[in-house]
Amino acid sequence: MKSGQTPTFLCGKGYFCQHAKMPQKEGDLMTKREQYEHRTEELLIPIIRQNGLELVDVEYVKEGSNWYLRAYIDKEGGVSIDDCELVSRALSDLLDQEDFISEAYILEVSSPGLGRPLKKEKDFARSIGKEVDVRLYRPVDGQKEFTGVLSGYDEEKVLLEIDGMGEREFLRKDLALIRLAVDF
């Protein structure tokens, strides 16, 4: 975080996920965004472990004219505002020391929240048997959104058990979004 910026603390209830390192294949070049996210994850791991937390995800995104560096954390029973503040302060200090992000940005540390997207292997594994919402890039049978129970997955596809439709297979490359369904 650049000097003069104030960290933002957000918190809420969420689901659980284990941190997984970004896969690297030989010859792959990471984008600047991926490099920032990966380096931030490396800085976060000791902080997270020391405090009995789990790192769910890190993202570096531009919204409007602002860049945001977001870290999503969790623990059994959910994270508190104090957990978010503790991680944010420790991470902010390390980011100031390392100073590897060239743009000004806003640091946010929060829970992943309800209905969070499934991104990593652990997200999918923990969601087997749970209801998920799927949004596709292109319509299938005239619709782009489906809700069903996640019954299986692999690197290339996901299987949903959909009421009235039976089991449906969706290619992961066709998924714009897959997340836990939220019922109120």
Buried (B, 14 or more C-beta within 10 A) or exposed (E): BBEEEEBBBBBEEBBBBBBBEBEEEEEEEEEEEEBBBBBBBBBBEEBBEEBEBBBBBBBBEEEEEEBBBBBBBBBEEBBEEEBBBBBBBBBBEBBEEEEEBEEEBBBBBBBBBBBBBBBBBBBBEBBEEEBBBBEBEEEEEEEEEBEBBBBEBEEEBBBBBBEEEEEBEBEEEBBEEBBBBEEE
